[in-house]
């Protein structure tokens, strides 16, 4: 949200961003989730939760093999089925 007038006045919203070129750790794709609660924007009041979530793919990331779900997805429910888990 780039303009203040576009900020929702009430309700709960989830904001995320997908990265086309992911950062890798030891050639493995991961996602990092941090949780933030904004209770007011005038005055701005933000709560950042101390606990977050990191999930890793179980195979090295490779754009040549786009069909490898174990390399491209970080979902635990998918990767726990990998024989190398």
Buried (B, 14 or more C-beta within 10 A) or exposed (E): EEEEEEEEEEEEEEEEEEEEEBEEEEEBBBBEEEEEEEEEEEEEEEEEEEEEEEBBBBBBBEEEEEEBBBBBBBEEEBBEEBEEE
